[in-house]
Amino acid sequence: MTTWPSHLTLIEISAYSDCLHSCKTIAMDFIEPILSVVKCIYDLVEEVKANKHQSKRICHRVKALEKIIRSIQTQKKVVETENVKSIIEDLTVTLASTKTLLEKHASSNWIKRAIRKGYYEEEFNHVNERLNDAFQALNLALNVQHDAAVSEVFDLVAQKKQDEEDRKKDEEELMEMMTAMQSDVTEILTILKMQKMPYEEIRKIKLSELKFIPDFPKKPFLITESAENYKGEFQGFPVVIKKYLNTGQVSSSEVETIFKKETDTMNRFQSPNILRLFGICINNENSPQAEFLVVMENCEKGSLRDVLASGCELSWSRKARMCLDVAQGIYRLHQTEENFKVHGSISSSKFLVDEAYRIKLGGFELSKTETSLQKSVKKDGQENTMCYYAPEMLEHFKISKASEIYSVGIVLWEIATRKKPFDGLDNKNIYKKVYMEKCQEPLPPDCPESLQQIINACRAYNSFDRPSAGVLMDKLRLVVAQLEQ
């Protein structure tokens, strides 16, 4: 009977799951390796020193999934469909990723990790969402009967409320533990009290709420054909204020109508890895000379393309973390729900980098509102993005989640190499290289093998062979854990 020895690394476990593609059936003895990881997760939950409530919430979801797996074992089913094999493979990687997260919070340097709130909150969110995805997929594929208690664990409305309550409890307990410590308590509490701005719905902003830097005279740091970009502050946080030019006869009411429709969509995709949009400001609203401004998060280091072209040092562990950030931003758009979204024009210039090298996906926020403001303006010169097109897009020009994963793979290749994709080639030769010759540009010899495999999988010629955004995120989290050890 196949089991995973305790000495296996997470990367080896992930590699084991990769070999499932070559299997024709899912034999009953494959259930045991999954259950062995589940047991490790239970043990780790008992050892975590911070974020105990959120860890236990993960444990509840894993236990519910365990019931489904054990029901297959009890009924002694052998499933032969490709769909179920794929689901089980994804679950294997998700559980390994879950184990990685819990190991970090059970480690000796848990205090350092605990105060990096922006990172751990989103990691817990992503792991919970991936466990939800696994439950829904197994439920649909196997039609396994389970009790009401299991279904309740994965009730989406109840989940969000309970997850938020658990997060607050963890914060309160963490503050109590820190207060009880006698050394370095002042510094630690100061960090904890520097709360990031809570996520609020995108809204209409008054001009008086904005502070321009410099304030007098106001001086844009970037001017394009369609807008002036200013640095500023909104509620004490650094922002970019984009003021549109030559808006012509656009009415305030027309812009507001489009804005309200778009914000309903945008509010669903808030994430630390998606560029945050605060709202729109209309100055001189009832005047023919109305001015339209959009307020968004400021990313100090500029675009990902700018960072890669600079001389800054990027270790492989940092590059892997940047790749994970990219995947997390895409996952937020692609995640399993009715109203998923594709970005539509992924490139390294559409990702922005903040002061801590965290990457955020931009370039799609309020696109319809912006279009309405640019009626009388020529579009700015656009970069040639054909080098990001998947082979099937070059032939049929149909965008999908899978074709967008190919584009992401090109961005990950850029992070690994710091080069421009198919540099110097025109569209005709890009088509020849990608579609006719099935070319993949090489990765550096010193690129970690596990990262190479992921990047190459994203750039696979056949869309079926590319990972979903969720699987990509899970696997990159394993790579990050390996390189940060």
N, C-alpha and C positions, 0 to 999 in steps of 0.2 A: 504493500500500500504506500502510495507516494505521500511524503510529508516534506515540510520545509525545515531543515535543521536550524537551530537557533543561531548558528554562526553565519548564516547567509546574510549578505548585505541587502539593503533595500533595492539597489540597482540590480542585483542578481535575481531578486524576487520578480522585479519588473521584467527582466530578460526571460525568466521562466514563463511569464504570462504571454510574452511575444511569440513563443513557440507554439501557442495554441492555434495559430493560423494554419499550421501544417497538419493539425489533427482532423480526422474525419468525424469523430464522435467525441462527446464529453462523457468519459467513463465515470463510473460511480466513485472510483478512488480519487478523482480530482476534488471531490467535496472536502476531503480531509485537509489538504493544504490551505484552503480558504478558512476552515474552522480553526486551524492552528494560528493564523494571523489574528483572527477574531479573539482568541484567548489572550494573545499578546496585548491587544488593545485593552481588554478588560484589566489586565495586570497593570498596564501603564496608567490607566485612569485612577487607580488607587495610589499611584506614586506622584502624581502631578502636585506641584507646590504652589502653582498660581492658576487662576482661571478654572477652578475646580467645578463650578456649576456648569460652565459651557462644555467642559470635558465630559461631565456626566450626561449632558444632553446628547452629545455625540454617541456616548455609550448606549443610550436608549435606542437610538436609530440603528446602531450596529446590531443590537439584540433583536430588534424587529426583523432586520435582514437575515439574521441567523436562523430565525424561525422558518423563513421561506426556504433557505438552503437545506435545513434539516428535514423539511417536509418533502423535498425532492429525494433526500436520502432514504427517508422512511418508506416512501412509495416506490423506491428503487426504479426511478425513471432513468432512461438513457436518451438524451435529447440529441437529435442529429441535425437540427437546422443551423444554418450559418448565422442567423439572427441571434439565437441563444448563445452560440459560441462567442460571438462578439460581445454580448452583454456580460457574460461571465468573465471574459478577458478584461473588459473595462472595470468590472467590480474588483478584480484582483489588484489592478493598479490603484484604484481609489482607496482600497483598504490599506495598501502599502503607504500611500500618501497620508492617510489618516494616522497611521502608526508613526510616521515621521513627525507630524505636528505634535502629537502627544509626547514623543521622546524629547522634543525641544523644551516642552513645559515641565518635564520631569527632571531636567538636567540641573547640574549644580549652579549654573549661571542664570537661573530662572528670573532673578530680579531684573537683570538687564533686558531680558526678553519681555517681561511683564510690562515694563514702562514704554516699550515701543508699540504703543497702542494702535497706531495707524496700520501697522503690519499685522499684528495678531488678530485684530477684529475681523479684517477681511479674510484672513486665512481660515478662521473658524466658519465664517459665512460660506466660503467656497467649499470646504469639506462637507458641511451640512447639505449644501445644494447638490453636491455630487452623490451623496448618500440618498438623497431624495430621488435623483435621476435614476439611480440603480433600482430603487424600490418600484418606481413607476414602470420601468422597462421590464423588470422581472414579472411584475404583476400582469402586464399586458401579454408578454410572450408565453408565460406558463399557465396563466389563469389559475394560480394556486389559491386554494381556499385558506383564508386566515381570519382570526377573530377581530372583533371591533377594536380591541386594545392596540393591535398592530396598526390598523388603519388610522387610529387617532394620533399615533406618533408622527405620521406623515401628513396630517391635516395642515395645509399651507397657512391658513389664517391663524390657527392656534400656535403653529410653530414660530411665526415671526414674533408674536406677543411673548411667548415663553422664552425664546432666545434673547430678546431684549431684557426681560426680567433677570435672566441668568447673568447677562453681561453686567447689569447694574449691581447685582449681588457680588460678583467677582471684584468689581471696582471697590465696593465698600469694604470687603474683607481685605483687599490688598492695602487700602489706606490704613486699616487698623493694624495690620502686620508691620507696615512701615513706621507707623507712629510708635510702636512698641520697641523698635530698634533704637539703640543709643548712638550708633556710629553712622555718620553720613546722612542722617535723617533729613536734615534741612535741604540738602541738595536733591535728594530723591523726591521729597514732597513738592519741591519747586517744579521739578520736571512733570510730576503728575498733575499739578494744578494748571500747567500750560496746556489747557484743553484745546484741541483743534476745534475749529468752528463747526457746530453741529449742522448736519445736513438739513436744509430747509427747502421747501418747494421753490422752484424758479418763479420769480415774481417781478412786478413792475417796481422800479426803484426811483426814488426822488433824487433830483440833482443834489439837494442839500445833504444827502446821505453819502455822497462821494467826495473823496479828498484827492485832488490831483497833485502829483509830485513831478516837477516843482509846481506849486500852486500859482505863483505870479512871477513872470508870465507863464502861462501853460505852454509846455513845449513837448510835442510828440517825439517819441523815440524812433518811430517808424511811420513813413508815409507811403501809401500805395495809390493807385488810380482811384480806388473806391473808398478808402478810409484813412483816417489818422489814428494811430495807436498811442495811448498815453499810459504811463505808469501811475498807479494811485493806490488808494486804500478804500475798503468797504467794510464797515464795522470792525476796523482795526486790523484787517487782513489784507496783504498785498494782492492787487488785482491789475488786470489790463483793461483799460477802458477804450473801446473801439468806437470811434465817431465816424458815421458814414457821410460821404461827400456827394454832392450833386444828386440829391434824392428827388429832385424835380417836383412833380405834382402829387407825390405819394401822400395820402391822407393818414392822419394819426389813427383814425378808427379802422382803416383797412389794415394797417400794420398790427394793431392790437388784436384784431380778430384772428389773423394768421398766427400771431404770437401765442395766444391762449390755446389754440389747437395744438401747436407744436410742444408747448410746455407740458401738456398732459402726457405726451409720449416721452419727452426727455426726462421727466421726473422718475420714470421707471428704471432708468439706466444709470443711476448715481453710484459711483464707485471710486475708491482712491486711485484706480487706474484708468479713469475716464476724466478728461479735462472738465473741471467743474464750471458750470455756468450759473451765475447768480441772478441775472435778470436783464431787463431792458429798461432804459431811461429815455423819456421823451421830454425834451426841453422846449419851451414855448409851444406847448401842445396844441393850442387852439389858433395858432398863427400860421400863415402861409410859409413862414420861415422856420417851421418846426425842425428841431435837431434830434437825430436818433442815435442813441448810444447803447452798445451791448457791453455788459460787465462780466468778465470771466476771470478764472484763476490765473495767476501769474506763475509761469515756469521759468525760473531765472536762467537756466542754461540753454534755453532755446530749443530748437528741434533736435530729434535724435540724429538726423543727418549731420547737423552742425557739430554735435558732440563727437560723433565718430570721425569727422574730418579734422577735429582739433588734435592737439598733441597730448591730451590728458591721458594718464595711465589707467588702463582698464584690465584688471586681473581676470582670470577665467571665472572665478567665483562671482565677481561683479557682473561680468557678461552674462553668466547664467541667471543671476537675479534679474537683470534687465530683460532677458528673454522671458522669464516667468511673468514679469510685469506686463509685457506685451500680450502674453497668453491670457492673463487675467482680465485685461481690458476687452479682448475679443470674446472671452467667455461670457462676460456680462451682457454682451449683445446677443450672442448665439444661444444662451442657456435655454433649456427646455421649457417653453411656455408658448401660449398661443401667439403672443405678440413679439416674437423674436425679431431681431433687426440685423441686416447686414450693413456694413459701413459703406461699401460701394467703391471706395478709391483708396485702398490701403497702400501706404508707402512710408518710408522712413521719415519723410518730412511731415507726415500727419501725426506722428508721435512727438510729444514734448517732454522735456526732462527738467525736473525741479532741482533744487539745491542739493538734495540728498541722493541724486541720481535715480530717483523713482520716475518711472516712465508712465505717461498718461496719454491715452488715445484722444485725439481731437479731430477737427476737420469735418465734423458732421452736425455740430450743434446748431440748431435753429436755421437750417439751410433754406427753408421756405421763407422765413422772415427776412433773411439776408437777400434772397432773390428779389423779394418785393421792394427792398430798399435800393436795389441796383438797376432799376428799370432803364435809367438813362445813362448808365455807365458801362463802358466796355469792360469785359472780364479781364482780370489781370492775366499776364502771361502764365501759362500753366506748364509744369514739368511734364516730360514725356513719361507716362506711367505704364507703357506697354511692357516694359521689362518685368512688371509685377503680375501680368496676366497669366492665368493658368492656361495650359494647352487647349482645353475645351473652350475657353473664352476667346482664344485667338481664332478658333474655327467657327464658333456659333455665337459668341458674345453674350452668353447667358450667365449671369452672376448667381452664385449659390453659396451656401455655407462652405462647401468643399472647395470651391474655387477661391474663396477668401482665405481659407487655410493655406492654400498655395502661396498667396500674396504674403501672408504672415511668415511662411517659410523663407521667402526671399528677404524679408526684414531681419529674421533671425540670422540668416547667412551674412547680412551686412554687419550685424553686431559681432559675429565671430571673426569676420575678415577685415572690417572697417573699410571695405571697398564699396564702390558703386556697382550695382548689378549690370552685367553686359555693357560695361563702360566703353563708349566709343562706337557702339553698333547702332545703325539706324533701324527703323521698324521692320524693314524687309529682312534684314539679317537676324533680328531678334526672333521673328516668326520662323525663319529657317532653323535657327539653333534650338528653340524651345519645342516647336510643333513637329518639324520634320526630323531633326536629329535627336530629339529627346535629351537634350543636353542639360546637365546639372553642373554649374560652376563648382570647382573644388574648394574644399575647406582647408584651413591651415593644418599642417602635419601635427602640431601640438594641441589641436582641439580635442578635448576629452571625448573618448569614444562614445560614451552615453549621450553626449550632446550632439555629436555627429549623426547618430542614428535618428534622433528626433528631428533634426533639421532636414535630413534627407527624406524622412517619411513625409514631412509637410510638403516637400517639393516633388513628391511622387507624380509620375506622368498620368497614371490612372487615378481619378478622383476617389474611387472606392478604397484605395490603399492609403489615403491620408487620414490622420487621426481627427476626431472631433475636437472642438475647443476644450471640452472638459477633460478628455484623455490627455491632450497636449499639456494642459495645466497640471494635471496629476503627475505626469512623467517629469516635467521640468522641476516640480517641487522636490522630487527624489534626487535629481541631479544637483540642485542647490544644496540639499542636505549633505550629499556626498562631498561636494567641493568645499563646504564651510566647516567640515569636521576638523 
